[in-house]
Amino acid sequence: MQFHLAINLERIDDSIDMRAVADHTLDMVRMADQGGFHIAWAAEHHALEMTIAPNPFQILTWWAQHTERIRLGTAVAVAPYWHPIRLAGEAAFTDLVSGGRLEFGIGSGAYQREFDRMRPGLRQTEGWRYMHEILPAVKALWAGDYAHEGVFWSFPLATSVPKPLQQPHPPIWVSARAPQTYDYAVSQGYHINSWPLTRDFSEAELYKSRLDEALAAHPDMPRPTFAMMRHTALYDNADDWEVPVRAAQRQLSQFENLFKNLGDVENGFPRSIPLDQLANRGEYDPRMLRENLMFGTPEEVIEKLRRYEALGVDAFIYYASMGLGHAEQKRSLELFCEQVIPAFA
């Protein structure tokens, strides 16, 4: 099993200085680089303090200058927000300056609030159509001169400048939850990132079954790398489990605002939605979070990860951004590097 780190520059409120957030995020990526992680992932989000990521390629270029081995991925570049020529060029430049370490992850977008500002009039549920059009165009631009006449973009003969260092192109990843996205990824030979949110292990099993169905439908295609992300927090003493649970509940109450477009956002900070007001509030019960998320002592986390390994998860994505204090985040990652990764060597 490989291990990846997903981390955002994150502020739950304005009490933390932005420079401290940037320093902390870079420290975490450096720790992952030295500790045996395979990929560090940067997101794309706009006008939101809980996920500060206006350009994932800029973030990866920053990380590349401070790391040696870890690969650097976009999770994800949001297809509807980009022009194909710009996306191809920025991705290729990042691959160039990182020494060929780019992992190109793309998706259809998460929050309707962002769509209302970045692509007004577009429903989030239609974002996948843009992803299906832009990916072949980006690959063609990476290869050489290409003209495009599509539904969403049209342009005369052009090419990506620069070209990617990795040939024929960097590894491509698609974020998948729906069956049709699994089918699309497998049919095109793309790797898969998945996220069961806070749901129980049956959600992970559901995603694996969708992968299996897609592989059965395309028997001539190779099996992609199947990665799965979970909020992760390790601690020295089992009695400390409530610390990350409380942090997760606070962050998830803001996430629900965005995910369901339920409330207000003021100066980049989403209003917290009281969990007892949500129909799916059982997903945020403290003991459910402790059980479903990758929370625990190193021994407990190793046991949880064995279950994912047995399911067929090739890479576990350690999601570090959940409103936990910086000191607790660093101790968690330290424990993971020192005690968990060696158990899967």
C-alpha positions as CSV (number, residue, x, y, z in Angstrom):
1,M,0.0,0.0,0.0
2,Q,1.2,3.5,-0.9
3,F,0.6,6.5,1.3
4,H,-0.4,10.0,0.0
5,L,-0.9,13.2,1.9
6,A,-3.8,15.6,1.1
7,I,-3.4,18.9,2.8
8,N,-4.9,22.4,2.4
9,L,-3.9,25.8,3.7
10,E,-6.8,26.0,6.1
11,R,-8.3,28.5,8.5
12,I,-11.5,27.7,10.4
13,D,-11.6,31.3,11.7
14,D,-9.5,34.5,11.5
15,S,-7.7,33.9,14.8
16,I,-4.7,32.2,13.0
17,D,-2.3,34.3,11.0
18,M,-2.1,33.4,7.3
19,R,1.7,33.2,7.4
20,A,1.5,30.6,10.2
21,V,-0.9,28.6,8.1
22,A,1.5,28.7,5.1
23,D,4.5,27.8,7.3
24,H,2.6,24.9,8.8
25,T,1.4,23.5,5.5
26,L,4.9,23.5,4.1
27,D,6.3,21.9,7.2
28,M,3.7,19.0,6.8
29,V,4.7,18.5,3.2
30,R,8.4,18.4,4.1
31,M,7.6,15.8,6.8
32,A,5.7,13.7,4.3
33,D,8.6,13.9,1.8
34,Q,11.1,12.7,4.4
35,G,8.7,10.2,6.0
36,G,8.0,8.0,3.0
37,F,4.8,9.4,1.5
38,H,4.5,8.9,-2.3
39,I,2.3,11.8,-3.3
40,A,1.3,15.2,-1.8
41,W,-2.0,16.5,-3.2
42,A,-3.2,20.1,-3.5
43,A,-6.8,21.1,-4.1
44,E,-8.4,23.9,-6.0
45,H,-11.0,26.1,-4.3
46,H,-12.0,29.7,-4.5
47,A,-13.0,32.4,-1.9
48,L,-13.0,29.9,1.0
49,E,-10.8,30.1,4.0
50,M,-11.2,26.5,5.0
51,T,-9.6,25.4,1.7
52,I,-7.2,28.1,0.5
53,A,-6.1,26.9,-2.9
54,P,-6.8,29.4,-5.7
55,N,-4.3,27.6,-8.0
56,P,-3.1,24.1,-7.3
57,F,-0.2,24.3,-9.7
58,Q,1.2,27.4,-7.9
59,I,1.0,25.4,-4.7
60,L,2.8,22.4,-6.1
61,T,5.5,24.6,-7.6
62,W,6.0,26.1,-4.2
63,W,6.2,22.6,-2.6
64,A,8.5,21.4,-5.3
65,Q,11.2,23.9,-4.3
66,H,11.3,22.5,-0.8
67,T,11.0,18.7,-1.3
68,E,13.2,16.1,-2.9
69,R,11.3,12.8,-3.6
70,I,7.6,13.2,-3.0
71,R,5.4,13.4,-6.1
72,L,3.1,16.3,-6.4
73,G,-0.6,16.1,-7.5
74,T,-3.7,18.2,-8.1
75,A,-6.7,16.8,-6.3
76,V,-8.2,18.3,-8.2
77,A,-8.0,20.9,-10.9
78,V,-11.7,21.7,-11.5
79,A,-12.4,21.2,-15.2
80,P,-15.1,23.9,-15.7
81,Y,-12.9,26.6,-14.3
82,W,-10.1,26.2,-16.9
83,H,-9.4,26.8,-20.5
84,P,-7.7,23.8,-22.1
85,I,-4.6,25.7,-23.4
86,R,-4.0,27.3,-20.0
87,L,-4.6,24.0,-18.1
88,A,-2.2,22.1,-20.4
89,G,0.5,24.8,-20.1
90,E,0.3,25.3,-16.3
91,A,0.4,21.6,-15.7
92,A,3.3,21.0,-18.0
93,F,5.3,23.9,-16.4
94,T,4.7,22.4,-13.0
95,D,6.0,19.0,-14.3
96,L,9.0,20.8,-15.7
97,V,10.1,22.7,-12.6
98,S,9.3,19.8,-10.3
99,G,11.7,17.5,-12.2
100,G,8.9,15.3,-13.6
101,R,7.0,14.8,-10.4
102,L,3.5,15.9,-11.4
103,E,0.4,13.7,-10.9
104,F,-2.4,15.3,-12.9
105,G,-5.7,15.0,-11.1
106,I,-8.9,16.4,-12.5
107,G,-12.5,16.5,-11.4
108,S,-15.9,18.1,-12.0
109,G,-16.0,20.4,-8.9
110,A,-17.6,20.1,-5.5
111,Y,-19.6,23.1,-4.3
112,Q,-22.4,24.9,-6.1
113,R,-21.4,28.1,-4.3
114,E,-18.1,28.0,-6.2
115,F,-19.9,27.3,-9.5
116,D,-22.2,30.3,-8.9
117,R,-19.1,32.5,-8.9
118,M,-16.6,30.7,-11.2
119,R,-19.1,29.5,-13.8
120,P,-22.4,31.3,-13.2
121,G,-25.4,29.4,-14.5
122,L,-23.7,26.0,-14.5
123,R,-25.1,23.3,-12.2
124,Q,-22.4,21.4,-10.2
125,T,-24.0,18.2,-11.3
126,E,-23.1,19.0,-15.0
127,G,-19.4,19.6,-14.3
128,W,-18.5,16.2,-15.5
129,R,-19.3,17.1,-19.0
130,Y,-16.5,19.7,-19.0
131,M,-14.1,17.2,-17.6
132,H,-14.9,14.7,-20.4
133,E,-14.2,17.4,-23.1
134,I,-11.2,19.1,-21.6
135,L,-9.1,16.0,-20.8
136,P,-8.7,14.8,-24.4
137,A,-7.9,18.4,-25.5
138,V,-5.2,18.7,-22.8
139,K,-3.6,15.4,-23.8
140,A,-3.6,16.5,-27.5
141,L,-2.1,19.9,-26.6
142,W,0.7,18.1,-24.6
143,A,1.4,16.0,-27.7
144,G,1.7,18.9,-30.2
145,D,-0.3,21.2,-32.4
146,Y,-4.1,20.8,-32.0
147,A,-7.2,22.7,-32.9
148,H,-10.5,22.2,-30.9
149,E,-14.1,22.6,-31.8
150,G,-16.2,21.4,-28.9
151,V,-19.3,22.1,-26.9
152,F,-17.7,24.2,-24.3
153,W,-14.4,25.4,-25.9
154,S,-13.2,26.2,-29.4
155,F,-9.8,27.4,-30.5
156,P,-7.6,27.3,-33.6
157,L,-4.3,25.4,-33.9
158,A,-2.3,25.6,-30.7
159,T,0.0,23.6,-28.5
160,S,1.1,23.3,-24.9
161,V,4.1,25.5,-24.1
162,P,6.0,24.0,-22.4
163,K,5.6,20.3,-22.9
164,P,5.5,18.0,-19.9
165,L,8.8,16.5,-18.8
166,Q,7.1,13.1,-18.4
167,Q,6.2,11.4,-21.7
168,P,3.8,10.8,-23.2
169,H,2.2,12.8,-20.2
170,P,2.1,12.8,-16.4
171,P,-0.1,10.1,-14.7
172,I,-3.8,11.2,-14.9
173,W,-6.2,10.8,-12.0
174,V,-10.0,11.2,-11.8
175,S,-11.9,11.8,-8.6
176,A,-14.8,9.2,-8.7
177,R,-17.9,8.5,-6.7
178,A,-20.6,7.8,-9.3
179,P,-20.6,4.6,-11.3
180,Q,-20.3,6.4,-14.6
181,T,-17.1,8.1,-13.5
182,Y,-15.6,4.8,-12.5
183,D,-16.5,3.5,-15.9
184,Y,-15.0,6.5,-17.6
185,A,-11.7,6.4,-15.7
186,V,-11.2,2.7,-16.4
187,S,-12.1,3.0,-20.1
188,Q,-9.6,5.8,-20.5
189,G,-6.8,4.3,-18.4
190,Y,-6.9,6.9,-15.6
191,H,-6.2,6.3,-12.0
192,I,-8.9,6.9,-9.4
193,N,-9.2,9.0,-6.2
194,S,-12.2,8.3,-4.0
195,W,-13.5,9.7,-0.8
196,P,-16.2,8.1,1.4
197,L,-16.6,11.3,3.3
198,T,-17.5,10.4,6.9
199,R,-19.6,7.3,5.9
200,D,-18.9,3.9,7.2
201,F,-16.8,1.1,5.6
202,S,-19.8,0.0,3.5
203,E,-19.2,3.2,1.4
204,A,-15.6,2.1,0.7
205,E,-16.9,-1.4,-0.3
206,L,-19.5,0.3,-2.6
207,Y,-16.7,2.2,-4.4
208,K,-14.6,-0.9,-4.8
209,S,-17.6,-2.7,-6.3
210,R,-18.0,0.1,-8.8
211,L,-14.3,-0.3,-9.7
212,D,-14.8,-4.0,-10.2
213,E,-17.9,-3.4,-12.4
214,A,-16.0,-1.0,-14.6
215,L,-13.1,-3.4,-14.9
216,A,-15.5,-6.2,-15.9
217,A,-17.0,-3.9,-18.6
218,H,-13.5,-3.1,-20.0
219,P,-11.6,-6.3,-19.7
220,D,-8.8,-5.1,-22.1
221,M,-7.9,-2.1,-19.9
222,P,-5.3,-2.3,-17.1
223,R,-6.4,-2.0,-13.5
224,P,-5.8,1.6,-12.4
225,T,-4.4,2.6,-9.0
226,F,-7.3,2.9,-6.6
227,A,-6.7,5.5,-3.9
228,M,-9.0,6.3,-1.0
229,M,-9.0,9.3,1.3
230,R,-10.0,9.6,4.9
231,H,-9.6,12.3,7.6
232,T,-6.7,11.1,9.6
233,A,-5.4,11.9,13.1
234,L,-3.1,9.8,15.3
235,Y,-2.4,10.3,19.0
236,D,-0.3,8.8,21.7
237,N,-3.0,7.9,24.1
238,A,-6.3,6.2,23.2
239,D,-8.1,8.5,25.7
240,D,-7.4,11.5,23.4
241,W,-9.8,10.4,20.7
242,E,-12.2,13.2,21.4
243,V,-9.7,15.9,20.4
244,P,-9.7,15.2,16.7
245,V,-13.4,14.3,16.8
246,R,-14.3,17.7,18.1
247,A,-12.1,19.4,15.5
248,A,-13.7,17.3,12.8
249,Q,-17.2,18.1,13.9
250,R,-16.4,21.8,13.8
251,Q,-14.9,21.6,10.3
252,L,-17.6,19.3,9.0
253,S,-20.3,21.7,10.2
254,Q,-18.8,24.2,7.8
255,F,-18.3,21.6,5.1
256,E,-22.0,20.8,5.2
257,N,-22.8,24.4,4.5
258,L,-20.8,24.3,1.3
259,F,-21.6,20.7,0.3
260,K,-25.4,21.3,0.6
261,N,-25.4,25.0,-0.1
262,L,-27.3,25.5,3.2
263,G,-26.1,28.8,4.6
264,D,-24.0,32.0,4.5
265,V,-20.3,32.6,4.0
266,E,-18.9,35.7,5.5
267,N,-15.5,37.0,4.4
268,G,-14.5,33.5,3.2
269,F,-15.7,31.7,6.4
270,P,-18.7,29.4,6.0
271,R,-21.3,29.6,8.8
272,S,-21.3,26.4,10.8
273,I,-24.5,24.4,10.4
274,P,-25.6,22.9,13.8
275,L,-25.2,19.1,13.2
276,D,-28.5,18.4,15.0
277,Q,-30.2,20.3,12.2
278,L,-29.0,17.9,9.5
279,A,-30.9,14.9,8.2
280,N,-27.6,13.0,8.0
281,R,-26.5,14.0,11.5
282,G,-25.8,10.4,12.4
283,E,-22.7,10.6,10.1
284,Y,-21.2,13.1,12.6
285,D,-21.9,11.2,15.8
286,P,-18.7,11.3,17.9
287,R,-18.4,7.5,18.1
288,M,-19.2,7.1,14.4
289,L,-16.5,9.5,13.5
290,R,-14.0,7.7,15.7
291,E,-14.9,4.4,14.1
292,N,-15.2,5.5,10.4
293,L,-12.4,8.0,10.1
294,M,-8.7,7.1,10.4
295,F,-8.5,8.2,14.0
296,G,-6.6,6.2,16.6
297,T,-3.3,5.3,18.2
298,P,-0.7,3.9,15.7
299,E,-1.8,0.4,16.5
300,E,-5.4,1.2,16.0
301,V,-4.7,2.9,12.7
302,I,-2.6,0.0,11.4
303,E,-5.5,-2.3,12.1
304,K,-8.0,0.0,10.3
305,L,-5.6,0.3,7.3
306,R,-5.3,-3.5,7.0
307,R,-9.0,-3.6,6.3
308,Y,-8.6,-1.2,3.4
309,E,-5.6,-3.1,2.1
310,A,-7.6,-6.3,2.1
311,L,-10.5,-4.6,0.3
312,G,-8.1,-3.7,-2.6
313,V,-7.2,-0.1,-1.9
314,D,-3.8,0.5,-3.5
315,A,-3.1,3.9,-1.9
316,F,-4.4,5.5,1.3
317,I,-4.7,9.3,1.2
318,Y,-4.0,10.8,4.6
319,Y,-6.4,13.8,4.7
320,A,-4.7,16.2,7.2
321,S,-7.0,19.2,7.0
322,M,-9.8,19.1,9.5
323,G,-9.4,22.0,11.8
324,L,-7.0,20.3,14.2
325,G,-4.4,22.4,15.9
326,H,-1.0,22.6,14.2
327,A,0.9,20.9,17.0
328,E,-1.6,18.0,17.0
329,Q,-1.4,17.7,13.2
330,K,2.4,17.5,13.3
331,R,2.4,14.9,16.1
332,S,-0.1,12.9,14.1
333,L,2.0,12.9,11.0
334,E,5.1,12.1,13.0
335,L,3.4,9.0,14.5
336,F,2.2,7.9,11.0
337,C,5.6,8.2,9.5
338,E,7.5,6.5,12.3
339,Q,5.1,3.7,13.2
340,V,2.4,3.2,10.5
341,I,4.3,3.4,7.2
342,P,7.0,0.9,8.3
343,A,4.3,-1.7,9.1
344,F,3.3,-1.7,5.4
345,A,6.9,-1.7,4.0
